[in-house]
């Protein structure tokens, strides 16, 4: 079979898309639940369904279930198109999909049981950590073998951003999760004290960098120009964006440990690198916006394009707010308050979520060789989700700044004005109620999308059967 007749493996793309939808609705359902637990404590059902047990389930399912599913779906889809070659091994792809979902299922069981390392974004115990290593190595072999056997000599910028993730994630994951098992369900970190904290936030912040940022920038650089059928505004800017972001991001973690026993010079280093991150981040946002201007007349009617636009907007907002919060004086007000929750969800719901939704709306009709069931429903999803994000982050901004101000308020004698923690909590309840409502709206938008996607697949006439797209077709030419 000649290269022009060779088929892509799109079954694996479909598998991860479906995985993303399943874990997306599960994670967001738990997220809404725990949001309302902060307002109505009676929603805590012990011991398995308390906030302390469900919160790590929410973060793991959202980041490593939903977001990572979308990342793998787009990674498999883009590498084949950009390299003009089928994925190296179908068997390895299927094994990756199976072991990956098995890990997320195991996480959904063990975390409510309290089997937890108590490390942010690294809660899973050591047997599951080893399983993650296995399937990630399987994926790496398959992905890089595809690149090494490619027919397209040049590597487009999107692949550079994906590769940065695949190289950095294993380093971060292995170093942070080095532990000593004491049983099949319990282990202890090899680090302790301030060393453990520093390693943890070197990992934690860079999990945001190399799971929730660089691969989504990779998919932005591919799917945005593909969707509007126009080239990226500046390839030179994309390369500058890549190298400056990669160099700066890895050193920003210590800004999570301001006013801690961490050495002052290291805290300052994290703050300085965080502030410098603003430049490459906005360079990427600018490249995306200028690319969008080539199709601005379509924004009114095209839901996918609206989501790409809002995703880029929240990328810019989050990458401005992050450096702002890394400044010592600002961190002194915002740290450990709801402001941080608003910042995190501005990035996850606005940037990661909207980019993921855009990709799903782009890929599903093409993978199942049909038209989207309803553009009107997609637009409805967009507006409901956008309203939900705004309610969420604005309420958290107000709540966080109020909270920080009340903690610091003193009376005329110099004593704390609000020494009673319960009084502060009661003051924050209305804002946290709006946070729950905003999250609920976002979840409703996701459910609308799932209905739209299911109807699209059913209308394709092929259900969940594989539909292969050939290299060289008009739809699938390389950017």
C-alpha positions, 0 to 999 in steps of 0.5 A: 500500500502506498503512503498516499493510501495508508490509513491513520489509526483514528480508533485510538483518538475516538477512544480517548475522546470518549474517555475524556467525556466520561471522566469530564462529567465525573470530575465536574459532578464531584467538583460541584458537589464539593463546592456546595459542601463548602456552603452546606456542611450536611452534604459531607457523608462520612467517611468516604464522601467528605470534602477531604476525600472527594477533593483529591478525587475531583482534581485527579479526575479533572486533570488526569482523567478529563484533561489528559484524555483530551491531550492523548486524543489530540497527541495521537491525532496530530502526530499522525497528520503532521508526520504523514504516517500511521501511529507506529503500533496499534497494539501499544496504543490500545494497551495505553488506553486500557491501562490508562483508564484502569489507573483512573478507575483505581484512583476513583476507588482508592481516593475516597477510601483515604489511600492518599500520599497527601501530596497535591496532584500526586495523591495516588499510592505507589502501586498506581504510580508504577502503573502510570510509569508503565503506560506512559513508557508505552505511550512514549515509545509509540509516539517517538517511534512515529516521529522517527519513522515520519515521512514529513521532514519538518516538525511543526511547532505543535509537536514541539510543545507536545514533546516538551510535555513528554520529556518533562512529565516523567522527570517531574513525576519520578522525582516527586514520587520517590517513596518507601513502601511500607505496605501495598497501600501505604508509602512515605516520601523519601524527602522530609520537611522543607525539602519535601515541600520544595520538591512537591511544588517544583512538581505541582506547579510544573504539572500545571505547566506541562500537563495543563499548558504546553500540550494545550498550546500544542493543540492550539497551534494545530487546531486553531489554524486548521479550523479557520483554514488559515496559517498561524499568524507567526511561526517565528513567534511560535518558536520564540514562545516555545523556547522562552516558555520552556526555559522559564516555567520550570523554575517558578515553583517556589512561589507557592512557598513564599513566607515559608522556611524555604530560603529567601533567595529561592523564594525570590528566584521563584517570584522573579521567574514567575514574573518573567513568564508573563512575556512568553505566555502573552506572546503565545496568546497574541499569536493565537489572537492575531491568527483568529483575526483572519476569521473574525467574521465567523466568530458570531456563528461558530461555537468552536471558534468562540470557545477557542477565543474564550480559551485564549482569553482566559489563558492570557488572564491566568498567565497575568494573574499567576505572576501577580499572585507570585509577588510577595505583597500580593501573595500575603493577601491572597495565599490560602484564600478563595482568590487562589481557587478562582485563579486556578479555575480561571485557568482550568475552566476557561483555558483548559476546559474551553480548548478541550470543548473546542477540540471535541467539537472539531474532532467528533464530526471528523472522526465519525465522518459526519456533521455536528448534530446541532450547532445551536446546542453548541452555542448554547453550551458556549454561553452557559459555560462562559456564564458559569466561569464568570460566576465562579471566578468573580465570586472567588475573587471577591471572596478571596480578597474579603477573606485575606482582608479580614484575616489581616484586619486589626482594631484600634488596640492592635488585636485581630478584628475577626479572631473567630474563624467561623465568623469569616466563614459565614461572611464568605458563604454567599460568594461560595454559593455563587461559586457552586452555581457557576460550577453547576452551570458549567456542568450543565453545559458539559451535559449539553455537549455530551448529548450533542456528541452522542447524537452526532455519533448516532447520526453518523450511521456507524455508531462507535465503529472505526472510520478511517480517514486517508492521508492526502484528503482535503480535510486532513492536509498538514497545516 
